[in-house]
Amino acid sequence: MTEQIEVRVNAGVNGFAEDKDSAKDLRKSVIMPSLVANKIVVLNFCGVTSSTQSFVHALIAEPLQKMGESVLDRLEFRSCAPQVKNLVELVVDYSLGGFSTGSPMQVGTGPKKKPSERTVAARRQRKRK
């Protein structure tokens, strides 16, 4: 079984995540090393009601650009408010080199009590088609 790391994204003031320097630090110190070690990284946005695009970009663009679409098998987004979900999808699309008509990944909108095997399996199943 692959090891899983859960990263709780800090909401900042009033649930607004905007500190791109803290997102960059989190990416460099936890997200990238975990992904390089083939761990599953769960980004938990519980408590984050909105964000800037630059925050989300600083958090996830580098692994997407360096590792490609396959890294989405090891990145999970949990408890995303609708505005955050839209930003994550936007950053994923342009970081992978364009905008697609269908989302290449699943972004969760509610809290999950256990790791989502269905999300990973669904992505793998789509790739086989």
C-alpha positions as CSV (number, residue, x, y, z in Angstrom):
1,M,0.0,0.0,0.0
2,T,1.3,3.4,-0.9
3,E,2.0,5.8,1.9
4,Q,-0.3,8.8,2.2
5,I,0.5,12.3,3.4
6,E,-2.3,14.6,4.3
7,V,-1.6,18.3,4.0
8,R,-4.0,20.7,5.6
9,V,-4.1,23.9,3.6
10,N,-4.2,27.0,5.9
11,A,-7.3,29.1,5.4
12,G,-5.9,32.4,6.4
13,V,-8.2,35.3,7.5
14,N,-11.9,34.5,7.1
15,G,-11.2,31.3,5.2
16,F,-9.3,33.1,2.4
17,A,-6.1,31.4,1.3
18,E,-3.9,34.0,-0.4
19,D,-0.4,33.7,1.0
20,K,1.5,32.4,-2.0
21,D,4.8,32.3,-0.1
22,S,3.4,29.9,2.4
23,A,1.9,27.8,-0.5
24,K,5.4,27.8,-2.1
25,D,7.0,26.7,1.2
26,L,4.5,23.9,1.6
27,R,5.1,22.8,-2.0
28,K,8.9,22.7,-1.6
29,S,9.0,21.2,1.9
30,V,6.2,18.7,1.8
31,I,4.3,18.3,-1.5
32,M,7.2,17.9,-3.9
33,P,9.4,15.6,-1.7
34,S,6.4,13.4,-1.0
35,L,5.5,13.1,-4.7
36,V,9.1,12.4,-5.6
37,A,9.0,9.6,-3.0
38,N,5.9,8.2,-4.8
39,K,3.6,9.0,-1.8
40,I,0.0,10.0,-2.2
41,V,-0.5,13.6,-1.2
42,V,-4.0,14.6,0.1
43,L,-4.5,18.4,0.0
44,N,-7.2,19.1,2.5
45,F,-8.9,22.4,1.9
46,C,-11.3,22.1,4.9
47,G,-12.0,25.6,6.2
48,V,-10.8,27.3,3.0
49,T,-13.8,29.1,1.5
50,S,-12.0,31.0,-1.2
51,S,-8.5,31.5,-2.6
52,T,-6.4,33.4,-5.1
53,Q,-5.4,31.7,-8.3
54,S,-1.8,32.6,-7.4
55,F,-2.0,30.6,-4.1
56,V,-3.3,27.5,-5.9
57,H,-0.7,27.9,-8.6
58,A,2.1,28.2,-6.0
59,L,0.8,25.1,-4.4
60,I,0.4,22.7,-7.3
61,A,1.7,24.0,-10.7
62,E,5.3,22.8,-10.3
63,P,4.5,19.1,-9.7
64,L,2.0,19.2,-12.6
65,Q,4.5,20.8,-14.9
66,K,7.4,18.6,-13.9
67,M,5.7,15.3,-13.5
68,G,2.8,15.6,-16.0
69,E,-0.7,14.3,-15.8
70,S,0.3,11.0,-14.2
71,V,1.0,12.9,-10.9
72,L,-2.8,13.3,-10.6
73,D,-2.9,9.7,-9.6
74,R,-1.1,10.7,-6.4
75,L,-2.7,14.1,-5.8
76,E,-6.0,14.2,-4.0
77,F,-8.0,17.4,-3.4
78,R,-10.4,17.2,-0.4
79,S,-13.1,19.4,1.0
80,C,-12.9,22.1,-1.7
81,A,-15.4,24.9,-1.7
82,P,-16.9,25.5,-5.1
83,Q,-14.6,28.5,-5.8
84,V,-11.5,26.6,-4.7
85,K,-12.6,23.6,-6.9
86,N,-12.8,25.9,-9.9
87,L,-9.4,27.4,-9.3
88,V,-7.8,23.9,-8.8
89,E,-9.3,22.7,-12.1
90,L,-8.1,25.9,-13.9
91,V,-4.6,25.6,-12.6
92,V,-4.5,21.9,-13.4
93,D,-5.7,22.6,-17.0
94,Y,-3.2,25.3,-17.8
95,S,-0.3,23.7,-15.9
96,L,-0.7,20.6,-18.1
97,G,-0.4,22.7,-21.2
98,G,-3.9,23.8,-22.1
99,F,-7.5,23.8,-21.4
100,S,-9.5,20.6,-21.9
101,T,-13.2,20.1,-22.3
102,G,-13.3,17.6,-19.5
103,S,-11.6,17.7,-16.2
104,P,-8.6,15.3,-16.0
105,M,-9.1,14.9,-12.2
106,Q,-11.6,14.8,-9.4
107,V,-11.8,17.6,-6.9
108,G,-13.7,16.8,-3.7
109,T,-16.3,19.2,-2.3
110,G,-17.0,17.5,1.0
111,P,-15.0,16.0,3.9
112,K,-14.0,12.4,3.4
113,K,-13.4,10.0,6.3
114,K,-11.1,7.6,4.4
115,P,-8.8,7.8,1.4
116,S,-10.8,7.8,-1.9
117,E,-9.8,4.7,-3.8
118,R,-12.6,5.3,-6.2
119,T,-11.2,8.6,-7.4
120,V,-7.8,7.1,-8.2
121,A,-9.5,4.0,-9.7
122,A,-11.8,6.2,-11.8
123,R,-8.8,8.2,-13.2
124,R,-7.0,5.0,-14.0
125,Q,-10.1,3.5,-15.7
126,R,-10.5,6.6,-17.9
127,K,-6.9,6.3,-19.0
128,R,-7.5,2.8,-20.2
129,K,-10.4,3.8,-22.5
